[in-house]
Amino acid sequence: MKRYNIVLITILISTLLSFPGEIWAQQRIHPDAQFAEANIIGQKANGFKGIWYMNQPSDDEYAYKYSGGMATYPANHRPFAIYAPKVRKTFFCFGGSDDENSTLYHNVSYYDHQRKKLANPTIILDKKTTDAHDNPVISMDDDGYIWVFSTSHGTSRPSYISKSKTPYQIDQFESIKATEIVDGETKPFHNFSYFQVYHLTGKGFIALFTKYNKQGHRVIGFNTSADGRSWSQWQVLAHIEDGHYQVSAERNGKIGVAFDYHPKGKGLNYRTNLYYLETADFGKTWTTAAGKPVSLPLQEIQNAALVHDYSNPQRNSYLLDIDLDEAGKPFILTITSKGYEAGPKNAPRNWTLSTFDGQWIADTITQSDSNYDMGSIYLNKDDIYIIGPTADGPQTYNPGGEIAVWRSTHTGKNWAQVKQLTAHSEMNHSYVRKPRNAQPDFYAIWADGNARKPSISHLYYLGKNGTVYQMPRVFNKKFIKAQPINKTP
């Protein structure tokens, strides 16, 4: 217990001093200041140990605004996993740590669909923080090289790009000294937040991410690169009042982006409204869901991209997931609530699916007990599934809970829970993430953790048939077979 008390103090100090946004006013570092560099590790992790993280102590029974096992956090990072059909492997990354939860490791592994086994993770680097906002994301180029983008929360720490030295292998990575164009000049590309990246065959990478301006606003935009090394000029999508969060998806070359905004002067804990834009030509032009072209950047609250106005009556709007069907039609999953604090007073927290069919329609799926519950959309030919922690867990009103599956017809109406995947857990399960091109035997990935005090954190993956597998925290072999924790219904 003493060890975790020390860890908690360390996390509190790190949180208060280092990350922008929710606790202190934005702390900006001068552009010429020296970054606190990460350590390049390049060794085996010998197990799957997830990062535990908390944000904003609340001085009540819920302990924090949000907290828990955050290996696959946040919703604005994507993807965490990607399937490679040529080698029948799902490669994935996650925010890892050591036994003391003293630092954030950027780990990469894969599930071998032929062996039905997990590979021993490689620790690419030590990010020198415990802030899970710095979690990595993963991508793969046309030649099968694995790319890991190590994000940063604001400007006080650098970002990194790593590329596997061999296609479809995770044992060795090289550090990429990438550049971007800034006001016509070539500059180091070493700072990006809330990174979302897609590699399009024959074109290269398109990445949607956040840059923090001098006022600490989260400005959302995108950038492209043919080779991952030389990036173009970052283009702003929107900067409305005090900034935004965004989530995105790619299908058949189309990129869809959903975002909210922070009203001026109300603080970063208030985020509201829902907006949507899309591009089908690698970012050259952007339109609404109805195909109406828009001029960037968007700067007015009322604009052509507005999906829902949640500001009257005042409602917080939290982005969970977005997906596009085969026809390019967007599906956006959000939670709305009365406020940011944990607890029953801000209920109901409605899980809402917004769809476009000539006009935007919002349907409530269910309710859960935290603004920071997070699940993923699965679009099948005739049905829509949502997998997420909608059932109450052992730490009620904190992020996560027990994982359940919800189903609707393709219209997104008449939702019903079809099964609950976890039960009687000791810790909350949270941040269920869908791999790109998800396969039946590795259909989702997430982590658990105690949401009211520092704890260990396990990682899990899901079979489409409903079987949940816990990844072993300790092993020293090259491969290992995970054990199911539930009986397949």
C-alpha positions, 0 to 999 in steps of 0.5 A: 500500500505504501508503494501505491501511496508513493506512486499516487504522490508522484502522479499528482506532482507530474500531473500538476506540473506537466500537462495542459488543460484541465487542472491548471491554466495552460502552461506554455513552453517557449518554442526554443526551449529544450524538450524533456527527451524520452529514452529509446528502449528497444527491448522486450516488455515480458508481459502486458502491463497497462498504464494507470492514470488519473485526471483532476482530483475531485475531493469526493467519494469518486476521487477523480474526474476520471481515472483507471486503466488507460492503456488504450486511452483516449478516444481521440487517439486512433488506431490502436490496432490494425490487421495485416491480411498478408501475414494474418496478424493484428498489430497493436500498441498500448500505453504500458508501464512497469510494476510501480506504474512509474512511467509510460512505455510505448509498447507494440505487439501483435496477435498471430491469428494462425498461432492464436498467440500474442507476441511478447511486446517491444518497448519502443521508448520510455516517454518520461511521464505518467500522462496517458494522453501521451499514448501511442497510435499505430499505422502500416504502410504499403510495404508492411512497415509498422509505424508508431506515432508517440504523441504528446499532451501539449507542448511541454514534451516532444512527440516521436515517430518510429518505424520498424526496421523489417516489414511486419516485424516488431523487434527493432525500430528506427527513430524517424526525424520527420519534418513539416512545412511551417510558413514555407520553411522546413521544420522538425515535426516533433510535437503533435497531440491527439493523433489519428493517422491513416495510410491510403494505398498509393498516397501515403499518410493523412493525419488529423491531430491537435496543435496548441496555440499560445492561448492554450486552445486546442486547434484541430487540423490535418497534415499529409505525407507520402513517406512519413518523413516529410510532412506538408503544411498543417491545415486548420479544420476549425478554431471556434472560440477556445478550441476542440476535440475531434475523432475521425474514421477512414473508409475506402479513401474517405475521411470523416471527422466529428468534433465539438467545441469549447465555448469561450471563457467557460473552461476546458471541462465544458465541451458542447455541440457536434460537428462533422466534415469529410474529405474524399480527395486526401484533404484537398476539399472538405464538405458536409455530410450532404456534400456541401463544400466548406471553406476552412478553417471553420470559426463560427459556432453556427456553421454548415458542419453543425450536426447538433446544438447541445448548448441550449439547454446546456449539455456537455458532449463527449466524443466516443467513436465514429465510423463510415459504412461502405457507402460512406455514410457517417455514424457518430457515437457520443455521450451527453450529460449535464456537467463534467463532475463524476457522480449522479447529479450530472445524469443522465449520460446518454449514449447517442448515435448520430446518423445522416440520411439526407438529414441528421438523426440522433437516437439514444442507445442506452445510459451509463454512469460516467462521461468517460465511458468509451465504446466502439461502433461495429457496422455490419451489413444489416446490423450495428453493434456498440461494444462498451462499458455500459453496465455498472462496474465495481467503481460506479460513477467512475470511468468504465464498468462491465462490458456489454454488446448492444445491437440495432438494425442498420437504421440505428433505432430500437437498440437492445443489449444482446449480451454482457461480456464481463461480470463481477469484476474487481476493477472497471473495464474501459476504453474499448477500441476496435482494430482497423479491419477487425477480425473475429478472433481479435475483435476489440482491445481494452484495459481495466483498472481501479478507478478510485485509487492507483492499481495494476492494469490488465489488457484484454482482447475480445473474440467476436463470439463473446469470449474475453481474453486477459493478456498475461502481465508477466511472461518471458517467452516469444509468444504466449496464449492468453486465457479466457476469463468468461464462458462463451455465451 
